[in-house]
């Protein structure tokens, strides 16, 4: 190893013109390579904790430093892109995006809200079990993002503080992610690093028994102890006086031949979803406002409602309904969806939506109006615009520009809203299940099965190509690639061997349980301070080398790294779902320490015992 590093160092600094200087520096970087490698990693971890730069930027800097010091050559630096773990993680992001695009996650959330009033305990138990299972098979971050407003709504419905439910939401998602290899990117990354070290690949459900023990311990802690420690405090939405973004006021026309004709409004599923609230039905000169759920729908009825942009678009593109404005041609692919704000004291103020300057014959469809804490109306056409009203517009870019200029609309932004493809939801769910079944039966690797599933989703229009690529977290992939390079650099510099030499005397005669617990504790402690994927890459080679030195099964220590790096509860920065609820729930840093630290200890102890028993140690 020493001669290899010396050669690398000399090669790395061959651009120095003076031979003596070159030899002196090469010797320095060779003799102290292990310490220099540890120093680089220490600086990287400190930079992670300080958060002056994004994590991926810090990781890239660390990888380049290893390269410039001669501990990585170009071939080794490029080898990280052949690691299957990041590719698999990207594929799982796309499959999770399919569930969001088809409204499958949103539908599940709506089902929960509809039942929480009558069966609160059963609904909460169902939500917990569902999130636990879902997080085992898809990325838990989008699941938490979808459920955040749902949990806030459930808390308000039950009359409890949001802080009582949001932190458990994140913790349950984390526990679910530990129940399979594809539940979290950390598991896949550790598996990829271990395979590069010569360890046989983990199957999709190999860690499930240990994960179930961790999940059972975590849930028991939350029910018996955690609920007593959770703060009783107003959430962020209540503190600042704002909740979810307000829906748009719109008007939907019932088309001829619609399947809703002849049915009561309350029986039409597409009009009673979570993101909708009908407020009136206009029938000729009549306006019906009472007992809307019992009114039978007729052809040409105009349903006045509040709805999210996604739901408005879904109805607008359906065969049974359309927004009561200009109906855009279905084959016009150049049309875009934008949101624009009415500027104060300008020409658009006081005009009805139907009287906007230049709107007639422009091909622009006004799909909705949003007015903060007020009801526009009485209908979409007759709404008189006020300053700060937000309009949802659809049309050609050049036409929208003309209308915006003529009416002094400002803040014109392309909307990210897309209509749900609910008819494709079974395909999105089936694709994910197929990946699980195929990989579980050993018919193909996880990454191969995931790529086939992605191809099927794209060809069957479950989601479009641009949507698929947008669902991939590019920053996370860059972070992972850079940390893989840092991991290789540490090994080549001898830093991993140095760490094992330091740790080995302390654990040489220790029981195996203590060894596993030490690796778990090291991974968990570092994860609470820096990103979990970085910890996974750095600690996995140390765990494998230590296992070889002690003569124990390396798989057991690798699993300890997986769980230690994933089961992060004591700080809001240890895992991204914690960060999400930290902001949304108006928590304090100390809240996570008070609730999460004992949970870290409880889950860590039982998980360590389960690993030892499961691997016969």
C-alpha positions, 0 to 999 in steps of 0.5 A, a space after each residue: 500500500 505504501 509503495 502504491 501511494 508513493 507512486 500515486 503521489 509522485 504521479 499526481 505532482 509530476 507537474 512540479 518543475 523542480 525534481 527535489 520539491 516534487 520528491 519531497 512533497 510526494 514523500 510527505 503525501 505518502 508518509 502521512 497519507 492516512 492522516 491527510 485523508 482523515 483530515 480531508 474527511 474531517 474538514 468535509 464533515 465540519 463543512 456539512 455541519 456549518 451549512 455554509 455551502 450545499 452538501 453536494 458542493 462540499 462533497 465535490 470539494 472533498 472528492 477533488 481534494 483527494 484527486 489533487 492530493 494524488 489519492 485518486 486517479 482519473 480512472 478511479 474517479 470515473 469508476 464511481 459512475 458505474 456504481 449501481 446504487 445511485 442509478 437505482 436510487 434515481 430509478 426509484 425517484 422516477 417510480 415514486 414520481 409516477 405515484 404522485 403524477 397519477 394522484 395515487 398518493 393524493 387519493 390515499 390522503 383524501 381517503 384518510 381525511 374523509 374518515 378521520 371525523 368518524 373514526 379518529 383512532 382507526 384512521 390514525 392507525 391506518 395512516 401509520 400502517 400505510 405510511 410504514 408500508 409505503 415507505 418500505 417501497 418508495 422514497 419516503 420524502 414525497 410520501 411525507 410531502 403529500 401527507 404534511 397538509 393532510 396531517 395538519 388538517 387531521 390535527 385541526 379536525 381532531 382539535 389537537 396541536 400539529 406538533 403532536 402529529 408531525 414529528 411522529 409522521 417523519 419518524 414513522 416514514 424513517 422506520 418504514 424506510 429501514 424495512 427493505 433495501 429500496 426503502 431509503 437511498 442509504 440502504 441502496 448506497 451501503 449495498 453498493 459500497 459493500 459490493 464494491 468491497 467484494 460483499 455479496 449483494 443484499 436481496 430486497 427483503 434480507 434486512 426486513 426482519 431486523 427492520 420490523 424489530 426496529 419499527 415495532 420498537 419505534 412505534 411502541 416508544 412513540 405510543 408509550 413514551 414519545 406522546 408524553 414528550 411531544 410539545 403542545 404548540 401551535 404549528 407554523 401555519 397557525 403562528 403566521 396565520 397561513 396554512 396551505 396555499 388557497 385553492 382557486 375559485 372556478 366554474 365547471 360546466 357539465 358536458 353533454 354525455 357526462 357520466 355525472 348526469 343523473 347522479 347526485 353531486 355527492 355521489 360523483 367521485 371526481 367532484 368530491 375529492 380532497 382538493 375540491 369544495 363545491 359552493 353552488 350550482 348554477 342552472 339557468 337563472 337559478 343558483 342552488 346553494 343548499 344541500 349540494 350533495 343531494 342535488 341531481 346533476 343535469 346537462 349544462 349545469 355550472 358547478 361553482 367551486 374551489 379547487 386546486 390547480 391540479 384538480 381544475 386541470 384534471 376536470 378541464 381535460 376530462 370528457 365530462 367537464 370543462 372550465 366555463 371559459 374559452 375551451 382550448 383546442 385539445 391538439 394545441 401543444 404550445 399552450 402553457 399554464 401560468 399564474 399571474 397577479 393583478 397589480 395594484 392601482 392599474 388598468 385591470 382593477 375593477 374589471 370582470 374576468 370576462 372583461 379583461 382587455 384583449 381576452 376576447 378571441 385571444 384563445 386564453 382560458 381563465 381557469 380560476 381566481 385566487 383571493 386570499 381569505 375572501 370568496 370571489 364571485 359570485 361566478 368566475 365570469 362575474 368576478 371583479 378583480 382586486 389588487 393581489 388577485 391571482 389568476 390561473 391562465 392557459 394559452 399560447 405564451 405570446 398571447 399570455 404576454 399580450 394579455 398580461 401587458 394589457 391588464 398590468 398583470 405581474 409575477 407571471 410564472 409558469 405553473 408547475 401544476 399538471 392534471 392527474 392521470 388517475 386512470 393510470 394509477 393502477 399502472 404506476 402501482 403495478 410497476 412498483 409492485 413488479 419491481 418488488 416481486 421480480 427482485 424478491 424472487 431473484 429474477 433480476 436485480 433491483 436496478 434492472 427491474 426498476 429500469 424496465 418498470 420506468 420504460 413501461 411507465 413512459 411508454 404507457 404515458 403514466 408520466 411524461 419524460 420531462 416529469 420523470 427526469 424532474 422527479 430525480 433529485 439531481 443534488 442527491 445523486 451528485 452528493 452520492 457520486 462525490 461521497 463514493 469518490 471520497 470513500 475510495 480516496 480514504 481507502 487509497 490513502 490508508 485512512 480506513 486502515 488507520 481507523 481500524 487500527 485505532 478501533 481494533 484494540 478497544 474491540 478486540 476482546 469485546 463481545 460481538 454485541 458490543 462491536 455491532 453496537 459500536 458501529 451502529 452508534 458511530 453511524 447514528 452519531 455522525 448521521 445526526 450531525 451530517 448527511 446520512 449518505 455521506 456517513 454510509 459511504 465513509 463508515 461502510 469500508 471501516 465496518 468491513 475492514 473491522 469485521 475482517 480483522 475481528 473474524 466476524 460476519 461483515 454483513 452484520 456490521 454493514 446492516 448496522 451501518 444501514 440502520 445507524 445511518 437511517 434511524 435518525 431521530 435526535 436532530 432535525 438535520 439528520 434526515 430530510 423528512 425531519 427537516 420538512 416537519 421541523 419547518 412545518 411544525 414550528 418545532 424547536 431544535 430541543 424538541 427533537 433532542 427530547 423526543 428523538 434521543 431516547 428513541 435513538 437509544 431504544 431503537 439502537 439497542 433492540 436493532 443491535 440485538 436483532 442483528 446479532 440474533 439474525 446473523 447468528 452472532 
